[in-house]
């Protein structure tokens, strides 16, 4: 039996220095090492005739040396040149400061060279290629994997270490998929798949290995989510009172709800009155009115005799919810309270007592609510806001404070519906797909970063502030980074204070500040005591500052579209015309395309589809966003078809064998337990 959990430092070629670099890549064990898959491949297997090569192409040529390696000195460097030819032409091979190569080349011998070819005036040259003597395929003549890397770890080194890891495993991995699935979907066995994905002989072999590993990864995730859903369904939920009518609140609101909000409330109402526990994801674009939906559901729960927990990701958002809830629910004599870490010990003690004896109906708070000493008398409904900030595990922790309470999860990160159904397979899904009539679209402009544009944008900000408005400026980094040359938050804020906006009140905000400090600055901005807030993305969560009407994003090309859309949603929350200015530094095709999407539409769902297409799923979610492990090989955009097949198969398996107890499914159960138990309660 191979110990796959063996520390990677004991693999040949690793040692004490390299182990730290591998750990940075989350490679801690032998298993992590052999499942660290290449991000792409370089085809060094098909030689090309010299005369068929074009400028800038990465090619493999097979040619005979027609000269010895000659050294020439050039501005303090030495340059080595070798002349080679095939039947169709000649090529110069050049290296720098590598005189020791002389002994490796002999006139009349045949070699293979792989590198980028330069063609000028009919002359061919390859600089610093990798090479082999013909017949010895160490660096050429095959498909070479390229891995995602950290600095100071070269491709050659990681390739060698992975090769050593595979030699150690020696084709003795236990099969992780049932035979009936391997047969049905014509999948290759695990040892062949793992070896081939790293070192494929050809691309058809690679496709077979990838198909096997992607199918397995997606199937296991789907089975885990369905097991989770089964858990909820098998328990009887609370049946809330039919006489506690949502319309009581709807009728006293100072505005009309949209059709989409009313449809979602019908779905929630029917869940709450049914026997099964509600487990619903509420997706709605920034500003679509999710909070009021949560408030109306909370009203129904309280009027049915239960308490409600509303969990928000930040103290300022929790405080904002409290104000909104009290404005409306005070009229019904519903007692709302706030639990955040900054309240005094005495006040907290008093809240906990009132909560446990039932004198608080709705508790709104942050992670502080997850603590053990927070006890409800009769918790019936849990609402978590901005779901991607709470893993599945935390949702479970808060739900366990009641007897199988209903759960409503809200997110303003629009996820394409097909994907949401699959990613949140444990939840039913509701979507608010229209904005309230008072929400004006935000005018968005993408501008290149240059001095004249910079000046125009600054004048525009100044005009808005003179009209009494406020502005957000968002930067991607906190400290100045030499290699990226991006304006950092602190530096930009200082520059604004000292010169450009010295007549206005400028403050900065970033994730490394203490929570209390952040809340204080955000409160001052909300109250109008700050004109310009320079910030990292910590401001993206739903805080309402109706007077802020301009959002400027520095180096917008460094953000995902979904994130830019979230940031843009911070403005346009009051009656004023609002603007978003995206400043971009690089000018690639991809950048232009992404900026165009932002300028053309305010629809978060269209934007998220495009984001997924342009960036792939890895970046789209961020590994930990939904509390599930990140994908090692699947790409949700490319593999959507496979995802649907895996989901259908998972549903079939769970219907036939809900607890995966059949002998044939035990290997699947084992995988789910290994991958998911730490993250979700199965």
Secondary structure, DSSP 8 states (H G I E B T S, - for coil): ---TTSBGGGSTT-HHHHHHHHHHTT--BHHHHHT---SEEEE-SS---GGG--TT-EEEEEEEE-S--EEEEETTEEEEEEEEEETTEEEEEEEES-GGGGGG--TT-EEEEEEEEEEETTEEEEES-EEEETT--SSSSSEEEE----TT--HHHHHHHHHHHHHHHTT-----S-HHHHHHTT---HHHHHHHHHS-SSHHHHHHHHHHHHHHHHHHHHHHHHHHHHHHHHSB-----TTS-THHHHTT-SS---HHHHHHHHHHHHHHHSSB--EEEEEE-TTS-HHHHHHHHHHHHHHTT-EEEEE-SSHHHHHHHHHHHHHHHGGGT--EEEE-TTS-HHHHHHHHHHHHTT--SEEEESGGGGSTT---SSEEEEEEESGGGS-HHHHHHHHTTSSS-EEEEEE-S---HHHHHHHTTTSEEEEE-S--TT----EEEEEE-SHHHHHHHHHHHHHHHHTT-EEEEE-SBSS-BTTTTB-BHHHHHHHIIIIITTTS-EEEE-TTS-HHHHHHHHHHHHTT--SEEEE-GGGGS----TTEEEEEETTGGGS-HHHHHHHHTTS--SSS--EEEEEES---HHHHHHHHHHHH---HHHHHHHHHHHH-HHHHH-TTTTSS---SS--TTTTHHHHHHHHHHHHHHHHH-TT--SGGGHHHHHHHHHHHTTTS--
